[in-house]
Amino acid sequence: MTGSALDGIKVIDLTRVLAGPSATQILGDFGADVIKVEKPGTGDDTRAWGPPFVSDGSSESAYYLSVNRSKRSIALDITTAEGQETLHRLIEKADILVENFKVGGLEKYGLSYEQIKNKYPRLIYASLTGFGQTGPAKDAPGYDFMIQGIGGIMSTTGPADGEPYKVGVAISDLMAGQYLLNGILAALYNREKSGVGQQIDVSLFETQLAWLANLGQYYLTSGEDPPRVGNAHTTIVPYEAFETSDGHFILAVGNDTQFKSFCMISGLRDLAENSAYKTNPARVKNREKLLPIIRDAVKKKTRAQWLDLCEKNNIPAGPINKISEAFSLPQVAARDMVIEMSHPDSDTPVKLTGNPVKFSGTPVSYKKAPPKCGADTDDILKDWLGQD
């Protein structure tokens, strides 16, 4: 095999900020020709969401760089008749259109799915909104922080006796982008069989509910809200961060065999056969008695000693790294998770996070650094439309 998995697929990207662009960036990495349609002049809002920026005087923020490589940018004012006509000509050539306008936001430009689906029957039209295309909340705006609160994840995050916390990155946005991407790829495969495209309707709110995963199911099964337990686990014990004599480390005991091994190396042999702690359900029930005993034992050794002991005894454990430490790990270089690309605003290549998907036959391709607004307008009009 040669080339990339999505070579020949043409994508029109009408998304902004994070959720939508994160999905279209992956399409670009997989080989699709992704055209980012931007408002002339300002472009994507996140271009100005800094510092940090590519360089002094640059208008390209680190935020924007994170989700916009492997795309080309065309500056096109779709509020004008001329802009709409040009966009229609591009859609005629496209396989996929991705948009994150508010529900009904593209109707005034004649670009809603219902308005164009018969004209372009093979088009896959992917829509990403806060709450979906239907329902009583469909017109409400959707922002990651709000969705984390409304969707329940914040109620489970943070200290047990403190205030609720949001996740440090915009996880509702990013997960919605992943669900949207999955939907696009499934619709693309279905079109190969049926010859017909379709609309994909993904919302931040429903995505947030879906990735509550076991915590959502905790409520659906028990009828009770799962407790907020800080760095601990709702239904696995011991599974949290512990303080050693010189710092913290993560201990993630996932089964009874691992618990027994931990008891052997920590001087707590009696706990391994104690009926109150021998099984995970018993440990969850008696966590308030068990955890102080483990905490006292853990403080007697250094973090390095615990990590070494756990590794030798097949007990899941790990450090709590800063981001700089995470990117410095040898595994990062071995798996090409930091790449470098030339950028017009920088004298040296900019560093970007690599794509985690590894194909054996059609590797990802980083065709282009995150583009300047409208930088590829002429080339796109020539390549797609044969227009000078």
N, C-alpha and C positions, 0 to 999 in steps of 0.2 A: 504494500500500500504506500501511496505517496500523497502529499498534500495534507490538508486539514479536514476534520470531520464535516464541517459545514461549508466547504468551498462551493462557491456558486450561489449561495443563499444571500438574498438582499434584504436588509432590514432598515426600516425608517424608525428612528428613535425620537419620539416627541416627549420624552420624559425629562424631568429635572430633579435635582437634589440627590437622593441616595437610593431609594428602593428600586425605582425603575432603571436608573443608570447602572446599578450593580448587576442587574440581569442582562442588560444589553452588552456590558463589558465582557461578560463570559461568552455570549454569542460571538462577539468579535474575536476573543481568544480562540474559540473553536473554529474560526475560519470564515465566518460570515462577513460580508461587506456591510458594516453598520454606519449609517448616515445619521449623525446627530443634528437635528434641525433646531436652530437657536434663533432667538430674537436678535435682530441686528443691533450691534453696539454692546449690550450688556451680557447677552447669552445666559447660560445657566447661573442661577443665583449663587451657587456654591463657589463660583470662581472668586468671589470676594469674601468668602468665609474664612478669614485668617486674621492674624498670622498663625502659623508660618506660611510663607509663600516660596515659590521656586527660587526667587532671588530678590534682592532689593529693587523696588520699582516694578516688579512683576505683578500682574493681576491674576496669576494662577496660584490658587491656594493648595495646600496639602490636602484639604478636604476634597476639592475637585479632582486632584490627581488620583485619589484612591479608587475611583470607579469610572474613569473615562478613557482609559487607553484602548487601543485596537478599534478606534472609531475615527471617522472623518467628520468635520463640522461644516455645515452649510448655513449661512446667515440668510434667513427667509422670513419675511413678515407675512404670516398667514392671516393677518387681519385685513389684508388688501386683496382685491380681486386677482391681481397679478400673482401674488404669493400663493393664493389658493389654487390658481390654474397650474402653476409650476409644481406645487405639491401633488396635485392630482396626476400629473404626468409622471412624477416619481413613483407614486403608489401603483400606477399601472405596471411598473417594472418590478415592484417589490413582492417578496414572499411574506413578509411579516411587518406589521406596524405595531409599535408599542407606545402607549400613551398613559399619562397619569393626570389628566385634567379632571376637574370636578365633574360629577355626573351631569351630563347635558352641556358641558363646557365647549364641546366642539360642534354642537348643532348649529350655532350661529354662523359657523364657517362652512357649513355643508359637509362636515367631515365626521359625523357620528357613524357608528357601525350600521345603524338602520338606514342611513342615507346613502351609504356606498357599498353595502354588501352585495347587491345585485349587479352592480357595475363591475365589481372585482370579486367574483365568486371563489377564487382560489386564495384570497388574502386571509392570512391569520391575523386577527385584530385583538391584541392583548391589552386589556384595560386594568389599571391599578388605581384604586381609590381608598379612602379611609374606611368606608363601611359597605362598599358594594353598590351595584347598580340598582338594587331594589331594597324595599324595607323602609320602615319609618325613619331611620337614621341616614338614608342614602345621601342626603344633601349636606350632612355635617362634614366639616373639615377634618382631616386626619393627620396628626403629627405624632412622631414616635413616642415622645414623652407622655402625651395624652393617652395614647393607645396602651402603653405599658401600665398606666394607672387604671384605665377603663377595663382593660382585658384581664386584670387580676394578677399579673406577674409581680407587680410591686408589693402586693400584700404578702408575698412569700419571700421577699428579698430584703435583707437588712438584719440587724441584731434582734434577737427574740424579744428584748425588752426596750427596743428603741424605735426610731421612726422607720417607715418603709423606704427602701432605696430603689432607684431605677438601675438597670444594668448599665455598665460603663460605656458600652457602644450602643448605637441605635439598632438594637437587635430585632425589634418589630419590623423596622424598615428592611433590614437585610434578609430576614427570613421571608418576608413577603416577596422580595426579589427572587429568592430561591424557588418559592412556590410558583411564581409567575414563569420563571425559566422552565421549570418542569412541565407546566401546562403548555408552553410554547413548543417544546420538543415533542410532547405527546401529540399535539395537534398537527405538527409537521409530519410525524410518522403516519397519522391517520389520513392526512391529505394524499400521501403516496398511494394509499389503498382506495380512497373514495374520490380523489380529484377535487375535493371541496374543502374550503377553509371554514373557519368558525370564529366566534368571539370567545375570549377567555376573560372571565370576570374574577379578579382576585382583590381582596380587601385586606388592609392592615389589621383590622379588628378580628376578622375570622381567622387570619393567620395566627394572631396572638393566642386565640382560644385553642387552635389546633396544636401549637407547640407548647402549651401547658403540659401536654403529654401525661406523665404519671400523676402530676399534681391535679390536673383537671379530672383525671379518672378517679383520683382519691375522693374528690367531692361527689362525682356521679355515682360512685360505688357506696360511699358511706353516708352521703347527705350532709357531711360536715366539711367546713373549711380546713384545709391542711394548715398546721401551725407554722408560724415563721420561726425558723430555727437557726438563723445566722448562717454560718459556714457549715453547719451540720446538715444531715440528710433526714428527710421526714420519715423514711421507712427503712433505713439501714444504719446500724450502729456497730462499731465506731466508724464514722465516715465524715471527717471534718479536719480543720486545721488545729494542730496542737502546739503549745509553746514548749520548746526545749530549753536547755540552759543558756542558749545563745541566739534564739530566734524561733521562728515558726516553720513547721513543715506540714504537708498534707498526708494524712493516713486514711486510706480508702479500703477498709476491710469489706470485701464483697460477699464472703461466704463463711461458713462455720469452720472450714479447714484453715482458712487464713487467720481467723480469730484465734484458733488454737495455736498456730505458729507464732502469732504476735505475743500471746501469753507466755510462750516458752522463752522468747528472747527478752521479755520485759520484766522477768521475775514475778509474774503473776500466774504461775502454773495452776493454782487452786481455782482460778476463775474459769479455766477451760472446761472443767467438769462440773461446775456449779450449775444446777438446773435453772437458776435465775438468769444465767448469762450464756448458757451452752448453745442456744439457737438464736438466730436473728430475731424472730418474733419476741422471744424472751428479753433480748437485749433492748429492743425498742421499748417494750413495756417498762423495763427497769433502768432506762437510760440515766435517770436522775441520780441513782445510786452508783451505777457503773462508771460514768464519765469522770467524776472526781478522783476515783481510784486510778484510772488510766492517766489523767493529767498529772497526778503526783509522780507516777512512775516515769513519765516522759521527761519531766524536768530534770531528771538525774543524769541525762546524757546530752551531748551536743546534737545539733541538727545533722552534721556530717556523720556522726556515729549512727544515728537512727536511719539515715538514708542508706548507709552501707549495710547495716544489719537487715533492713527490710529487703534490699535487693538480693542479698545472699539467701534469704529465706522465702523468696517469691511472694512477698507481701507488697501490694500496691502502695507506693508512697512517692512523694515528689516535693521539690522545693517550690516556693512561691516567688517566681521571678518577676523582676521589673521587665517592661517591654524591651529595654535595651539588652537585658540578659537573655530574654527569649530569642531575639534576633541574632545573638552571638553564639548560639549553640551550634556545634558542628553539623547537626542534622539539617539545619537551615541551608547551609551551603551545599551539603550533599544532595539535597532535594530541590535545589534551584528555587528557593522561596524568596530570594531577593534578586531582582533583575535590574539592569541599568539601561536607560534609553535616552537618546539625544533629545534635547528640548530647546527651542529657539530662545528662551529666556534665560538659559543657563550656559555658562562656558564649559561646564563639566556635565557628564550624564547624570540624570536624576535617577534616584533609586526608587523602585516600586515593589510592592509585595507581589510575588509570583502567583500563578494559578495553581491550586492544589491538585487538580485533576491530571493524572498522568496516563496518556494513551500509549499503547504499545505500537500502534501502526499509524495513527494520525495525530501527532503531537500538537499541542497548542502552539499558536504562532502569535508573537507580539509584534504586530505589523507597524504600529504607530504609537508614539507617546500621546498622552492626552492632548488633543488639539487646541489651538487658539480658536476663539470664536470666529467662524466663517473662513478659517484658513484654507479650506478645501473647496470652497464654493465653485470656482471655475472648473476644477478637475471633476467634481461630481456631475455638474451639468454636461460636461463633455463625455464622461464615461457612461452615464446612465441615459442621457437624452441626445447625445450627439450634437449638443448645442454649443456654439462658440460663445 
